[in-house]
């Protein structure tokens, strides 16, 4: 590991110098209070946009385009360039150079940390977004994936939603608050980090900051990515907030065989043995195991869904879920993934010649384990299903965290801000099927709340794809929502 760069005592004009637990309480009482908080949005004002003056919108558009068009992919990009560009934007807004630092533990992988100083009456709040994006190739996209395009009501480019929409929103919102002279009652810490897309990387990103610069990002709680709003018939239906996430676990299944000539096949075949193991795993359903967060998710969703599906949601949210309701909801992948651990075969490789029996075969199995399931028990089940001819090996670390508590102050601010921008749209707690850096912060005693204010049609989340996009109107509404939310949580 390289040591962080030291602060440059003579930075160039307009540049920034470089520098290279708390226990979680039970959720049940807070879950019961959720119903009391839910009524706040109903009395809120309509969708008049307080932060969206024409000049602010134009400046935000510039920040967003600049950030998106800096290649920050792992193979060819440079997160340090993006960190420096956003630092210049914050300097232009009036932040002091001594209140920000670019931390670059490894070349091209800079992290920007800014402290917006408040009165100190409350402990700090962390505002997190990652700068890096997954790789994108011109030949796949048919154009430069790092050039922002606006057409048909969408912004399209690599990083247009994951996670540069959020990063640009945070830079824009804090810049506007600074220009307005807003003095928060707590310090606001902005962290734009590298290497989130690479998973748990100790040499950089959030994990490195926790280990080596804990004080720079230590906070009472924080806001991060992790959940989007849901559109129904092109209208906002529900705003989700991530309180927990599944455990990411990848396994390699491998089998070997002496092989032989394909003209004289034997009863034992490496590819067939592997295929049969994968089929057994695919047919297996892990038992449903709902947490308090997932029960709250189904209860709140049932209130706005109606009909037989709502009745099933209420039935699975009971202390003892109704098996028939579980079976019906399990037919929908999104609901099934909320209720149980899932595993899916994602890659397969085998054989060495068209006319030879395979000597080996291997496959990748990607699992998303419920945080309240026992990972060791899941692995034992998978090994049994794989059988005697196939070996199972986990190839990723297991990182789990207790859910963030349903804090009444945070949830009330979420409800109020959402109600002001999208009148009548409820806020729903959710466990994310995907992975984020929030799990690292939760384990460090910093409760994280994943909320973006971006609304997407179910099944139309295109991050990591060759047509990654975000709705133009939704992006501007997200900025308005985050502006209101940050102010509310800073008072």
Secondary structure by P-SEA (a helix, b strand, c coil): ccccccccccccccbbbbcccccccccaaaaaaccccccccccccccccccccaaaaaaaaaaaaaaaacccccccccaaaaaaaaaaaaaaaccccccbbbbbccccbbbbbbbbcccccccbbbbbbbcccccccccccccccccccccccccccccccccaaaaaaaaaaaaaaaaacccccbbbbbbbcccccccccccccaaaaaacccccccccccccccbbbbbccccccbbbbbccccbbbbbbbbbbcccccccccccccaaaaaaaaaaaaaaccccccccaaaaaaaaaaaaacccaaaaaaaaaacccccaaaaaaaaccaaaaaacbbbbbbcbbbbbccccccccbbbbbbbbbccccccaaaaaaaaaaaacccbbbbbcbbbbbbccccccaaaaaaaaaaaaaccccbbbbbbbbccccaaaaaaaacbbbbbbcccccccccccccccbbbbbaaaaaaaaaaaaaaaaaaac
